[in-house]
Amino acid sequence: MTADVFISYSSKDRTVANMVCALLEERGQRCWIAPRDILPGTEWGEAIIGGLKGARVFVLVFSRHANTSPQILREVERAVHLGLPIIPFRIEEVVPERSLEYFMSVPHWLDALSPPVEDHIVRLGDVVEQLVTGVGGGTGDYAPRKPRGAKSLNWNNALVRAGAGGAVLALLLLAAWLGGLAPPASPVGWLAALLALAVPAGAVLSGSIQWWTKGAVQGALGALLLAAAATYGWASSAYVVAGERGAPVVRGSECTPDAKLVYESECPDLPSDALADAAYDAAALWTAASIGRVRLILGGAWTLAAIAAALLVAGWLGGPRRLKQED
């Protein structure tokens, strides 16, 4: 099968090469890459030549490994012989040595030294598309085009990844709210879900996502999440009681004067039938101030847990992909 792009790479760089192949083919640019496109039983050299002859653009994933590979040099020499445009896609801070220096004196040199590598592959795709179609192409310059509409909505987009993670977290928080786990009779239940949607996307759009990917920051967020969850669990078990028809009700930590007269030493941990005797009016048994303090603890702990979880999601999904290179 003919392909638009021949991808040349050292086996030590297969992770990046496979990502380049996958992302270019997502854009509709068919690639030839070994060993995927070598038919079983076909001689390796014959397959390479066949792939080169069928291609229209030659992309070299250039690194220190490729720089010293005799196989890479042979592929570059054949690409030059066949008149293919060569695009070195440099993933490490190295310069070509010996014969490669001569063959790679080309205008379409792309550096992919800074994360995220996906952004550089998008630029590579723009160059390949213009070379293949001949649209907008001088021999040295190109006009990068960003995908628009549905084409920009893919997992390689940091905003999409962070937004998807935030949406899942928001659904979990909504389910907890509807299931009665969130603070009773409080807008914090659904507001936390909105925060889970907004925080990851905001971290990406603000350009601060790199900060939230740091190990120390994520460790601190994890500790904050655990502390907030533990605080909420304690306050909920101690101060949320069953009201009318089992509906959760927040009680206070201090009894009203009338409740003290009736229950005396049992205050503020009143018997289970106290709410029923007070017609399920918590304010008749506990002071408004103490109920307010408990509500504040519950709402604050729930909100802090939601924000910490959202920032963790932003760091995990919104940051640049880390590609493991083999030595």
C-alpha positions as CSV (number, residue, x, y, z in Angstrom):
1,M,0.0,0.0,0.0
2,T,1.4,3.4,-0.9
3,A,1.7,6.0,1.8
4,D,2.2,9.8,1.9
5,V,4.8,9.7,4.6
6,F,7.8,7.4,5.1
7,I,8.8,7.5,8.8
8,S,12.5,6.8,9.5
9,Y,13.6,6.3,13.1
10,S,16.0,4.4,15.4
11,S,14.4,1.5,17.2
12,K,15.4,3.3,20.4
13,D,12.9,6.1,19.5
14,R,10.0,3.8,18.6
15,T,7.7,5.5,21.2
16,V,8.0,8.9,19.5
17,A,7.9,7.4,16.0
18,N,4.7,5.5,16.7
19,M,3.1,8.6,18.2
20,V,4.1,10.6,15.1
21,C,2.6,7.9,12.9
22,A,-0.6,7.7,14.9
23,L,-1.2,11.5,15.0
24,L,-0.4,12.0,11.4
25,E,-2.8,9.2,10.4
26,E,-5.5,10.8,12.6
27,R,-5.1,13.8,10.2
28,G,-5.6,11.5,7.2
29,Q,-1.9,11.3,6.2
30,R,-1.2,7.6,5.6
31,C,2.3,6.6,6.9
32,W,4.7,3.9,6.1
33,I,6.6,2.7,9.2
34,A,8.6,-0.4,10.0
35,P,8.0,-3.0,11.1
36,R,4.2,-2.5,10.8
37,D,4.2,-2.1,7.0
38,I,6.7,-4.9,6.2
39,L,4.8,-8.0,5.0
40,P,5.8,-11.3,6.6
41,G,8.3,-13.1,4.4
42,T,9.5,-9.9,2.7
43,E,13.2,-9.1,2.7
44,W,13.7,-6.0,5.0
45,G,15.8,-4.0,2.5
46,E,13.3,-4.7,-0.3
47,A,10.4,-3.6,1.9
48,I,12.3,-0.3,2.8
49,I,12.9,0.5,-0.8
50,G,9.3,-0.2,-1.7
51,G,8.1,2.1,1.1
52,L,10.4,4.9,0.0
53,K,9.3,4.6,-3.6
54,G,5.7,4.8,-2.7
55,A,6.1,7.8,-0.3
56,R,5.8,11.5,-1.1
57,V,7.5,12.9,2.0
58,F,10.4,11.5,4.2
59,V,10.1,12.2,8.0
60,L,13.2,11.4,10.1
61,V,12.7,11.2,13.9
62,F,16.2,12.6,14.7
63,S,18.0,11.9,17.9
64,R,21.4,10.8,19.2
65,H,20.4,7.2,18.3
66,A,19.4,8.1,14.7
67,N,22.6,10.2,14.4
68,T,24.8,7.1,14.7
69,S,22.6,4.6,12.9
70,P,24.0,3.2,9.6
71,Q,20.5,2.1,8.7
72,I,19.2,5.6,9.1
73,L,22.0,6.9,6.9
74,R,21.1,4.4,4.1
75,E,17.4,5.4,4.3
76,V,18.3,9.1,4.1
77,E,20.6,8.5,1.1
78,R,17.8,6.6,-0.8
79,A,15.3,9.3,0.0
80,V,17.7,11.9,-1.4
81,H,18.3,9.8,-4.5
82,L,14.5,9.4,-5.0
83,G,14.0,13.2,-4.7
84,L,11.8,13.0,-1.6
85,P,11.4,16.1,0.6
86,I,13.2,15.3,3.9
87,I,11.8,16.7,7.2
88,P,14.1,16.1,10.2
89,F,11.9,16.0,13.3
90,R,14.5,16.6,16.1
91,I,13.6,15.3,19.5
92,E,17.0,15.8,21.2
93,E,19.5,18.6,21.3
94,V,22.0,17.0,18.8
95,V,23.4,18.0,15.5
96,P,23.9,15.7,12.5
97,E,27.3,14.1,12.1
98,R,29.3,13.1,9.0
99,S,27.2,12.2,6.0
100,L,23.9,13.1,7.7
101,E,25.0,16.7,8.0
102,Y,25.2,17.0,4.2
103,F,21.9,15.2,3.5
104,M,19.9,17.1,6.2
105,S,20.8,20.6,5.0
106,V,17.1,21.1,4.2
107,P,14.6,23.9,4.8
108,H,12.0,21.9,6.6
109,W,13.8,21.3,9.9
110,L,11.5,21.0,12.9
111,D,12.5,21.0,16.5
112,A,10.4,19.1,19.1
113,L,12.6,19.7,22.1
114,S,10.0,21.2,24.5
115,P,6.9,19.5,25.7
116,P,4.2,18.7,24.8
117,V,5.4,16.8,21.7
118,E,1.8,16.7,20.3
119,D,2.0,20.4,19.5
120,H,5.2,19.8,17.4
121,I,3.5,16.9,15.6
122,V,0.6,19.2,14.7
123,R,3.2,21.5,13.1
124,L,4.8,18.5,11.4
125,G,1.4,17.5,10.1
126,D,0.9,21.0,8.6
127,V,4.2,20.8,6.8
128,V,3.5,17.3,5.5
129,E,0.0,18.3,4.3
130,Q,1.4,21.3,2.4
131,L,4.2,19.3,0.8
132,V,1.8,16.5,-0.2
133,T,-1.0,18.8,-1.5
134,G,1.2,21.6,-2.8
135,V,-1.1,24.2,-1.1
136,G,0.5,27.2,0.5
137,G,3.9,25.8,0.0
138,G,7.1,27.7,-0.7
139,T,10.2,25.6,-0.5
140,G,11.3,27.0,2.8
141,D,8.3,28.4,4.7
142,Y,4.9,27.1,5.6
143,A,1.8,28.6,7.2
144,P,0.8,26.4,10.2
145,R,-2.9,25.8,10.5
146,K,-4.6,24.7,13.7
147,P,-7.4,22.2,13.4
148,R,-10.8,23.7,13.7
149,G,-14.2,22.5,14.9
150,A,-14.5,18.8,15.6
151,K,-11.0,18.1,14.3
152,S,-9.5,19.9,17.3
153,L,-11.5,17.7,19.7
154,N,-9.1,14.7,20.2
155,W,-7.3,13.1,23.1
156,N,-4.0,14.8,22.1
157,N,-5.4,18.2,23.0
158,A,-4.5,19.0,26.6
159,L,-7.8,21.0,27.1
160,V,-9.8,18.0,25.9
161,R,-8.0,15.6,28.3
162,A,-8.4,17.9,31.2
163,G,-12.0,18.7,30.3
164,A,-12.9,15.0,30.1
165,G,-11.3,14.3,33.4
166,G,-13.2,17.2,35.0
167,A,-16.5,16.0,33.5
168,V,-16.0,12.5,35.0
169,L,-15.2,14.1,38.4
170,A,-18.2,16.4,38.1
171,L,-20.5,13.4,37.4
172,L,-19.1,11.5,40.4
173,L,-19.7,14.6,42.6
174,L,-23.2,15.0,41.3
175,A,-23.9,11.3,41.9
176,A,-22.6,11.8,45.5
177,W,-24.9,14.8,45.9
178,L,-27.9,13.0,44.6
179,G,-27.1,10.0,46.7
180,G,-27.1,12.1,49.9
181,L,-23.4,12.1,50.6
182,A,-22.9,15.8,50.0
183,P,-23.7,18.4,52.7
184,P,-27.5,18.3,53.3
185,A,-29.6,21.2,52.0
186,S,-26.6,23.0,50.7
187,P,-25.7,24.4,47.3
188,V,-22.2,23.2,47.8
189,G,-23.3,19.8,46.5
190,W,-23.8,21.0,42.9
191,L,-21.4,24.0,43.1
192,A,-18.6,21.5,43.7
193,A,-19.5,19.7,40.5
194,L,-19.3,23.0,38.6
195,L,-15.8,23.6,40.1
196,A,-14.7,20.1,39.0
197,L,-15.6,21.1,35.4
198,A,-14.1,24.6,35.5
199,V,-10.8,24.1,37.5
200,P,-9.0,21.6,35.1
201,A,-10.0,23.6,32.0
202,G,-9.0,26.9,33.7
203,A,-5.6,25.4,34.7
204,V,-4.9,24.5,31.0
205,L,-6.2,27.8,29.5
206,S,-4.4,29.9,32.0
207,G,-1.0,28.4,31.0
208,S,-0.3,27.3,34.6
209,I,-0.7,23.6,34.0
210,Q,3.0,22.9,34.3
211,W,2.9,24.0,37.9
212,W,0.2,21.5,38.8
213,T,2.1,18.6,37.2
214,K,5.0,18.9,39.7
215,G,5.4,16.0,42.0
216,A,5.7,18.1,45.2
217,V,2.5,20.0,44.3
218,Q,0.6,16.9,43.5
219,G,1.8,15.4,46.8
220,A,0.5,18.4,48.6
221,L,-2.8,18.2,46.8
222,G,-3.1,14.5,47.6
223,A,-2.5,15.3,51.3
224,L,-5.1,18.1,51.2
225,L,-7.6,15.8,49.5
226,L,-7.2,13.2,52.2
227,A,-7.4,15.8,55.0
228,A,-10.5,17.3,53.6
229,A,-12.1,13.9,53.1
230,A,-11.3,12.8,56.6
231,T,-12.6,16.1,58.0
232,Y,-15.8,15.7,56.1
233,G,-16.2,12.1,57.1
234,W,-15.8,13.0,60.8
235,A,-18.2,15.9,60.7
236,S,-20.7,14.0,58.7
237,S,-20.7,11.0,61.0
238,A,-20.9,13.2,64.1
239,Y,-23.3,15.9,63.1
240,V,-25.5,14.6,60.2
241,V,-28.5,12.7,61.7
242,A,-31.7,11.2,60.2
243,G,-34.6,13.5,60.0
244,E,-38.1,13.1,58.7
245,R,-38.5,10.0,56.5
246,G,-34.7,9.4,56.9
247,A,-33.7,12.7,55.2
248,P,-30.3,13.9,56.5
249,V,-30.3,16.8,58.9
250,V,-27.4,18.8,60.2
251,R,-27.4,19.1,64.0
252,G,-25.4,21.6,66.0
253,S,-22.8,21.2,68.7
254,E,-24.6,23.3,71.3
255,C,-28.2,22.9,72.6
256,T,-30.7,25.7,72.9
257,P,-31.8,26.7,76.4
258,D,-35.1,24.9,76.0
259,A,-33.4,21.7,74.9
260,K,-31.1,21.9,77.9
261,L,-34.1,22.1,80.2
262,V,-35.5,18.9,78.7
263,Y,-32.5,16.8,78.0
264,E,-30.0,18.3,80.5
265,S,-26.8,16.2,80.5
266,E,-27.6,14.5,77.2
267,C,-26.9,17.8,75.3
268,P,-25.7,18.2,72.7
269,D,-25.8,14.4,71.7
270,L,-29.5,14.1,72.0
271,P,-31.4,10.8,71.7
272,S,-32.6,9.7,68.3
273,D,-36.3,10.6,69.0
274,A,-35.4,14.2,69.9
275,L,-35.9,15.4,66.4
276,A,-39.3,13.8,66.1
277,D,-40.3,15.4,69.4
278,A,-39.2,18.8,68.0
279,A,-41.2,18.2,64.8
280,Y,-37.9,17.7,62.9
281,D,-36.8,21.3,63.6
282,A,-33.1,21.2,64.3
283,A,-33.1,24.9,65.3
284,A,-35.4,24.0,68.2
285,L,-32.8,21.7,69.7
286,W,-29.4,23.2,68.7
287,T,-28.4,26.9,68.4
288,A,-28.3,28.4,65.0
289,A,-24.7,29.5,65.5
290,S,-23.5,25.9,66.2
291,I,-25.5,24.5,63.3
292,G,-24.0,27.2,61.1
293,R,-20.4,26.3,62.2
294,V,-21.1,22.6,61.4
295,R,-22.5,23.5,58.0
296,L,-19.4,25.6,57.3
297,I,-17.1,22.7,58.2
298,L,-19.1,20.3,56.0
299,G,-19.3,22.7,53.1
300,G,-15.7,23.8,53.3
301,A,-14.3,20.3,53.6
302,W,-16.4,19.1,50.6
303,T,-15.4,22.1,48.5
304,L,-11.7,21.7,49.4
305,A,-11.8,18.0,48.5
306,A,-13.5,18.8,45.2
307,I,-10.9,21.5,44.3
308,A,-7.9,19.3,45.3
309,A,-9.3,16.4,43.2
310,A,-9.9,18.7,40.2
311,L,-6.4,20.1,40.4
312,L,-5.0,16.6,40.6
313,V,-7.0,15.7,37.5
314,A,-5.7,18.8,35.7
315,G,-2.1,17.8,36.5
316,W,-2.6,14.1,35.5
317,L,-4.5,14.7,32.3
318,G,-3.7,18.3,31.2
319,G,0.0,18.2,31.4
320,P,2.3,17.2,28.5
321,R,2.7,13.5,27.8
322,R,5.9,12.0,29.1
323,L,7.5,9.8,26.5
324,K,9.9,7.1,27.7
325,Q,13.0,6.9,25.6
326,E,15.1,3.7,25.6
327,D,18.9,4.0,26.1
